[in-house]
Amino acid sequence: MLVRCLYASRAASVPTPASLDSIMEQSRRNNAARGLTGLLCHTHDVYVQVLEGGRDAVCALLAKLFEDPRHKGVTILLFEEISERQFGNW
């Protein structure tokens, strides 16, 4: 079963260009291996991300995000079952 999750969080500290590059590299590598796709946006200290994939994979990543010291105030804005991905090429 495919699901989509939209969440927002605050960065524990203002991310640097190098730390953002590291997040993107890690996300591309790990998410592809887990069958996850999505979209990541950020402003000065706020992240907004859409994750799509199998329910277990999305929930496992969310659990990690709640424990990740780089994030604080992780808030799930939407969690729904979907029939197809909107961000399959991410």
C-alpha positions in Angstrom: 0.0 0.0 0.0 1.4 3.4 -1.0 1.1 6.4 1.3 2.0 10.0 1.2 3.2 12.0 4.2 3.7 15.8 4.4 5.6 17.0 7.4 7.3 20.2 8.6 10.1 20.7 11.1 12.5 23.3 12.3 16.2 22.9 12.0 17.9 22.6 15.4 20.5 25.1 14.0 20.5 27.1 10.8 21.8 24.7 8.1 24.9 25.5 6.1 25.2 24.9 2.3 27.5 22.0 3.2 25.0 20.4 5.6 22.2 20.8 3.1 24.3 19.1 0.4 25.0 16.3 2.9 21.3 15.9 3.6 20.4 15.7 0.0 23.1 13.2 -0.8 22.1 11.0 2.1 18.4 11.3 1.2 18.9 10.4 -2.4 21.0 7.3 -1.6 18.9 6.1 1.3 15.4 6.9 0.0 16.0 5.2 -3.3 17.1 2.0 -1.5 13.9 2.1 0.5 11.6 2.8 -2.4 10.8 6.3 -1.2 10.2 9.4 -3.3 9.2 12.9 -2.5 10.1 16.5 -2.4 12.1 18.5 0.1 11.9 22.2 0.6 13.5 24.5 3.1 13.7 28.1 4.1 16.1 29.7 6.7 15.3 27.1 9.4 12.2 25.3 8.3 12.0 22.0 6.4 8.8 20.8 4.6 8.9 17.4 3.0 6.6 15.1 1.1 7.4 11.4 1.4 5.8 8.7 -0.8 6.3 5.0 -0.6 5.2 1.9 1.2 3.6 2.5 4.6 6.3 0.6 6.5 9.1 2.5 4.8 7.5 5.9 5.3 6.7 5.2 9.0 10.3 3.9 9.6 11.8 7.1 8.2 9.4 9.3 10.2 10.4 7.5 13.3 14.1 8.3 12.5 13.2 11.9 11.8 11.5 12.3 15.2 14.8 11.2 16.8 17.1 13.1 14.5 18.9 15.8 16.5 19.0 18.0 13.3 15.2 18.4 13.5 12.9 19.7 16.2 9.2 20.1 16.3 8.4 17.6 13.6 4.7 17.9 12.8 2.8 15.6 10.4 0.5 17.8 8.3 -0.9 15.0 6.1 -0.8 11.2 6.0 -2.9 9.5 3.4 -3.2 6.4 1.3 -2.5 7.0 -2.4 -3.0 5.1 -5.7 0.0 6.7 -7.4 3.0 8.9 -6.7 3.1 12.6 -7.5 6.9 12.8 -6.9 8.1 9.6 -8.5 11.1 11.3 -10.1 12.7 12.8 -7.0 
